[in-house]
Amino acid sequence: SQTIHQWPATLVQPVGSPLSLECTVEGTSNPNLYWYRQAAGRGLQLLFYSVGIGQISSEVPQNLSASRPQDRQFILSSKKLLLSDSGFYLCAWIGLAAPTNGFAFGPGTRLTVL
Amino acid sequence: GQQLNQSPQSMFIQEGEDVSMNCTSSSIFNTWLWYKQEPGEGPVLLIALYKAGELTSNGRLTAQFGITRKDSFLNISASIPSDVGIYFCAGPSGTYKYIFGTGTRLKVLA
């Protein structure tokens, strides 16, 4: 079966510090991978998606970036965090198992920027 | 761009009551997905719909793909306290992207 991992689960970082969040998927190959952000009490905002190694599409211009160094690894980064970067970051995937399985999310990383 | 509007934004209901919520799109969808998110966790897929008019159940949950393909509905029968959470609809936007609705926050009073 397919599983998706995210780490860390929680993170508290000062303004201006760098960021690296990691997402990995098991049990599938060549998945489409996604990063979403959810602000407190809000909906899900698509940040980036990737359809293959090295391929990144950005949805919202901001100080975040994404990379996909391996087929089942997706990384979200920032060189300098802003207060507005606080939120719940969710990685998601969809692969060959779709449409039966739909679109699956990881457990999320809660980021607080102080 | 495409938007998904969910209604109502929040609901407070008594345990045992039925719940209805809906999602509307500014454009036609060929897939509707319904998710539930509990506090501090990622959303979990409840029901997926792939054909206009389709009615699909998952336990006490029933979802329908609207005939116009611009809306979808989710019903929960005989609500229980563990139904608490945020319910999101979602659909494909372009070849690879999925967009999510604004969410319906459900609270069940025992």
Chai-1 contact restraints between the chains, C-beta under 6 A:
chainA,res_idxA,chainB,res_idxB,connection_type,confidence,min_distance_angstrom,max_distance_angstrom,comment,restraint_id
A,N32,B,Y96,contact,1.0,0.0,6.0,A-B,restraint_1
A,G43,B,F100,contact,1.0,0.0,6.0,A-B,restraint_2
A,G43,B,T102,contact,1.0,0.0,6.0,A-B,restraint_3
A,G43,B,G103,contact,1.0,0.0,6.0,A-B,restraint_4
A,L44,B,F100,contact,1.0,0.0,6.0,A-B,restraint_5
A,Y49,B,Y96,contact,1.0,0.0,6.0,A-B,restraint_6
A,V51,B,Y96,contact,1.0,0.0,6.0,A-B,restraint_7
A,L90,B,G42,contact,1.0,0.0,6.0,A-B,restraint_8
A,G102,B,L33,contact,1.0,0.0,6.0,A-B,restraint_9
A,G102,B,L45,contact,1.0,0.0,6.0,A-B,restraint_10
A,G102,B,A48,contact,1.0,0.0,6.0,A-B,restraint_11
A,F103,B,Y98,contact,1.0,0.0,6.0,A-B,restraint_12
A,F105,B,G42,contact,1.0,0.0,6.0,A-B,restraint_13
A,F105,B,P43,contact,1.0,0.0,6.0,A-B,restraint_14
A,G106,B,G42,contact,1.0,0.0,6.0,A-B,restraint_15
A,P107,B,G42,contact,1.0,0.0,6.0,A-B,restraint_16
A,G108,B,G42,contact,1.0,0.0,6.0,A-B,restraint_17
